[in-house]
Amino acid sequence: MVAMTAPTHNSSLGSVRAGGSTAALRVANQRRVIDALRTGDATASITQADIARTAGLAPATVSNIVRELLLAGVVETVSGPGRGTAVLISRRAGLIAGLDIGHRHLRMAIGDLAGRVLAEHRLPLAPDHPFTQGLDMAEEMLEQLLGELQAARADVLAVGMGLPAPIDAAGLVAAASILPGWVGVDARAEAAARFGCPVHLDNDANLGALAEHRIGAGAGHDCMVYLKVSSGVGAGLILDGRLFHGGAGTAGEIGHLTVDSNGPICRCGSRGCLEAYTSVGAVGDMLHQQHPNAAMKELVAAAQEGDVAVRRTFEDVGSHLGWGVAMLANLINPSALVIGGDMAQAGDFLLDSVRGGVRRHALASVSSTLTLTVSSLGDRSGVIGALLLALDHTEVILPAAVS
C-alpha cells in the first residue's frame, strides 16, 4: 500500500467569521477536518487528537464534526492498538484512478480520497498502438480493477493520466516520435468520454516529479528535478514546491539539448541530442552486437557479472547525462535530482558517472549541494503521480445533510 499526500484547500477561518455565518463556519471546519485526513501519510493512524492539532481546531469541535461525517458516511473509524481510534475517509466518499500510458506499457491504479492505493495492474502495449486501442485497454483495465474492489464506474470521481509526450497548451499531444498513434489527439477529452468523469492530463515526467516530490526520493526538496530516462529522456521540474510547465506547457525537454551538432539524427529531427546518446534505445543500439535484443534488466545483470562492454556503455551514458544535468542544475540550482525510468535500473553503474559529469561541468556551489539518487518508487512513479494529480483536483463532497 502506497501513501500519497494532498494539498490543503486553505479554508480561511478568519474570513468566514468575518462573514458572520455559523453554517459557513461549520462547513469550513468540516473541510479542515477532511484536509487533515488527506495530508501526510495515508497509511498512518490519524486520531481525533491528531486532526485537532493539524486543523487548529478544538478537540470538542473535531469530535462533533467527526460524528456528523460518520453519520453521513464520509468518514469511518478503525480501532487500532496503542493510539486509540483512527479516523479515515470512507471509500464510500468516492474513488480516483491514475493511468500511466508509456511507450510499451499501460498501468492503472485505483485509490481512495485519503490517498491509499487500493488496486493496481500493468499490461504490455505495442509502441505503435493507435490511441483508440490504448483507451480500449484502459477502459477494460478500469472495469477489472473496479470488479476486484466491488465498486462501480460511478464511484470514480476523476482520473489522472500521464503520457510520454509533450502536451501543449491546448491539451493536445504535440509530438509523434514516442506515441505516433496519439499525435494531435485531445487525449483529455477522449479519455473523459470513455471514463465518464473528469480527466486531468500531464506529461509522464511531470507526474513522476510530482510523485517523487510528495512521497518519494525527492520528499523534502521544494526545488528538485525528476529525470526520466527510458525510450525518451525528459525532466519534470518542481520549483518552489510546484510543478513548472513553462509558457506552452512543454518545459523539461532536457533530452533535446544538443550534445554534438554533427552527431546522430535524433527522433525529433535534430542532430546529436542528449537523448540520442542516453535513451534505452541508444543503449540497445550500442550493445546490439554483444547483447542483441537484451532487456535492461538483462544488461544490468551482465554488468553485475563484470561485462566490460555493458559497464562502459553505462558509464558513457552517465557521463552524457551528467553533462545535461549540470547544464540544468546551473540554471535552476535544484537541491535534489531523482533519476527514474528504465535506465535507473543500472543504479551505481550509471550514477557514479552522472555524479562525475556533474562535478566536472556544474559550478562547485551547485554540485556540492545537489543530492543525486534513483527513484524510490521505481516504475510506479508515473501512475502514483497520475493518482496524485486526480487527488489534487478532487474534493470530498460534503452531503447536504451534513453541510
N, C-alpha and C positions, 0 to 999 in steps of 0.2 A: 504494500500500500504506500502510495506516494503522497506526501503532504504538499499542498500548494497554498499560496497566500493571495489575498485580495486587498486592494487599497481601500481605505475608509472613504466614506462618502461625505465627510466634512460637514455633518449636520451642525448648524450653528445654534447652540442653546441660547446664547445671548440674544440673537435676532428673534428667536421665537418668543422669548419672554417680552421683548420689546413690542411684539405684535399683540400680546395680551391674550392669546388663545390657549386655553387649557387643553383642548383637543389636539391642537397643533403641537403643543409641548409633549403630550403623551406619545404622539406619532414619532416625533423627533427622538424621544428617549427609546422607543421601540427600535428605531433604526440604529441607534448607538449600540444597543444590545446585540442586534444582528451583526453589525460591523465587528464587534468584539469577537463573535464566534467565527467570523471569516478572516480574522487576522492572526497570523502566527502559524504554529504547527498544527495542522488539521488532525494529526493522529494523537495529539496530546489530550489529556483530560482537563477540560476547562470547566471550572466550578463557578457558582454564582459569585463567590468572592473574587475570583479572577476577573469576571465580567465587570464587577463594580470598580475594580482598580483600573482596568483598561478603558472603560467607558467614562470614568469620572462621575459615577452616579452613586447615590446612597444605597446600601445593601437592601433596605426595605423597598426602594423603588425597583431595583432589579428583581427582587422576589415577586413583586406584583406583576411586572411585565412578563417574566418567565411563565407565571401561572396563566396569564392571558394567552400567550403564544402556544403554550401546551394545549389549552382548550381548543385553539384554532388549528392544531396540527402542524404548526410551523416549526416547532422545535420538539425534541424529545429528551428524556433524561435516562442516564445509564448509571447504575450503581457501580462504583469502582473501588478497588482496595486502597486504603490509606488516605485518600484525599476527599472522600465524600462523593456526593452525587455529581456526575458530569452532565453538562448541557450541550447538546449539539443540534444543528439544523437538521430537520427531518428530511428524509428522501421524498416525502410527500410534498415538500415545498418546490420540487422540480429537479430536473437533471440538465446537464450540459454535455456536449460532445466536443472532442478535439479530433481533427482529421489532418494527417500529415501525408501528402502525396509527394513521393520522391521520384527520382529518375527511374528506379526499378522496384519501388515498393509502395504499398499503401498501408497506413497504420491508423487505427482509430481507437479512442478511449472514451469511456463514459464516466462522468464524475458527478458528484452532488454539489450543492451550493455552499458547502463548507470547504470544498477543495479536495475531497477524498476521491481517488481513482477507484471505481467500482468494478470495471471490466475493461479489457483491452485485447486487441487482436492485430496481427500483422499478416499481410499476404504479398507475394511477389507480383510485380507489374511489368508488362512489356514496356521498354523505353519509348517506343513509337506509338503507344496507345492513343486512340482518339479520346477527347475529353469525355464524350458520352460513355465510353467503356469505363473510364475511371470513376465517373459518378454512379454508373450502374453497380460497380463493385462496392463503392462506399455505401450506397443505399442498402445493398444486401447485407453488408457487414453491420450496419446500424441495426437492422432488424434482428440479426443474430445476437448481438450484444444485449439488446433490449429483451429478447427472449430469455437469455440467461439470467437477467435481473427481474424477470416477470414484470416488466414495465411496458408502457405503451408509447407510441410515437408522440402523442400529445403531451407526454411528460417532459419531452426535450424542449427547453426554452430557447436555446441558442446553440450554434455550432461555431467553433473557431477552426479556421482552415489555413494550412500553410502550403505553399508551392515553391519549388526551387527555380524561381524565375523572377525577374524584376516585375513589380506590379506598379503600373503608372498611376497618375493622379485620378484617372477616371475609373480605376479598378480593373483595367484590362491587363492580361498577360502580355508583356511588352517585348519579349524576345523568344525566338523559335528554337534556339540552339539546344536547350535542355529538354523542353516539353513541346515538340513541334505540333502535337495534336491539340495544344491549348492556346496557341498564339492568337491574339485578338479576341479571345473569349472573355465575356463578362462572367468570370468564374463565380463571383459572389451571387449574382442574380440566378445563374443556372443552378447552383447548389441550393439556394434558398427555395427555388421552385421544387426541387426534389425532396428536400427535408421538411418543408412546410413550417419553417421557423427562420428567424434572422440568422444570417451567416456573416461572420467577421473574418476578413481575409488579410493575410500578410505574407511576406517572403519568409521562407523557412529559416534562413539565418537570423532574421529578426526574432522569430519565435524561439529559436534556440537561445538567443541572447536573453530574452525575457525569462525563460525557464532557469537558465544558469544564474541569472541575477537574483531571482526570487528565492530559489531553493537549492541551487547547485553550487558549482565551484566558484562562481562569482558573487555569492552572497556576501553582503557587507561592503561591496565595492560599487559606489554610485557613479564611477566613471570606468567603464570596462568594455572590452571587445570580445565577442564570440566569433571565432573564425571557423567556419565550416569548410572542410576540405574533403570533398567526395568527387562526384562526377564533375562538379563545378567547384569554384572557390569563391566564397562570399563572406562578408562580415556583417554581423549585427552590432550596432553601436548603442551603448547605454551612456547617455550624457546627463549628468545631474539627476540620476535616478530614473530617467525616462528614455524610452526608445527614440532614436533620432532617425527620421525618414528622409530628410533632405527636401529641397524645394519641389521636386517632381515625384517624390516617394521612392526613389531608387538609390538612396545612399548606401554605401558599404560594398560597392562592387570592386573590391580590392584585387580580385583575380584578373582584372584587366589593366592593372598597372603594367607599363612596358618595361620588361627586363632587358630586351635586346631588340632594337628596331629592325634588325636583319635576321631575327630568329624565326622559328617555325610559325606557320599560319595557325592562328587561334580559331576556335569555333565562332568567335564574334566577327571574324573577318580581318582583324588586325594581325600584326606580327609580333612575336616574342612576348606575349602576355605572360604574367606570372602563372596563370592557370595552365598554360601550355607546358610548364616545367614541373608543376606540383600536383595536378589532379590525379585521381586514381587511374584514369585512362592513360595519362602520360607515364605513370609508373609501370603500367602494364605493357606499354609500348617499349619502354627501356629494357624490360626484363623478359621480353617475349621469347627470345632465343633460349634463355636459361630456364624459364618457368612459363611455358605457353599456357595462356588462359587460366592462370592461377588466381584464386580469390585472395583478397587482402589477408585474411586470417592464415592462409597457407604461406604467404610471403613472410608474415610476421614469425610464423613457426620456423621457416627457413633461416631467418635472421637469428633467432634464438639458438639454432643449431650451428651457427657460425658461418653461414653462407656469406662470403665476402662480397659478391655482386649485389645481393639484396641490401646488405648493410651499407654499402657505398651509395646505392640509389637512395636509401632513406636519408643518408647524410646530405646528399646533394639537394634533395627536396627540402630538407630542413634549412639548409643554407639559403636557398632562394626564398623560402617563407620568412626566414629571419630578416632578410633584406626588406621584404614587403612590410612586415610587422614594424620594423624600425622606422620606415617612412611614415606609417600611420601613427606610431607612438610619438614621433617628433612633433606631429601636428596636434594631437589631442591629449597627449600625456595621460593615458589610462593607468589606473593602479593595478589592473588585472587583465590578462588576456587568456581566454579559455579556448583551447583547440578541440573541436568536435568533428563529426563526420567519420567516414571510413578510415581516413589516414590516421586518426587519433589512436587506432589500434596499435600503431607502431610504437607508442609510448616513448621511452627514453631514446630509442634508436632515432627518433625524429626530433624529440625535444632538445636533446643535447646540442644538436647543430642549429636549431632555431635560436636557442639562447646565445650560442656563439655568434650567429649572424646579427642578433640584436645588439650584443656588446660591441660588435665591430662597427655597425652603421648608425646606431642611435646615440644621441647625446648621453654623456655619462649620468647626468642628473635625471634623465628619463629611464635609462636601462636599470639603474640602481634601485629604482622604486617600483619596478614592474614585476608583478607576480605572474609567472607564466606556467600554466598547467593544462592538463587534459580535462575534458568534460567529466563531471561526476555522474551525469545522467546517461551517458553513453548515447546509443542510437535512439533514446526516448526523448531527447531534448526537444525535438520538433513537436511531437504530439503533446507533451506536457505544456509547452509554450502555447499550443493551439487551445488547450483547455483553459489556460490562464487568460488568454485573450477573450474567450467566451465568458469566463467568470467575471472579468473586469467590466463587461458590458451587460451584465445580467443582475437585476435587483431581485432580492427576495420579496415576493409580493405579500403585503400585509392584508389579510382578508378584511372586508368592510366591517365585519362583526368585531374585529379587533381594533382597527384603526378608526 
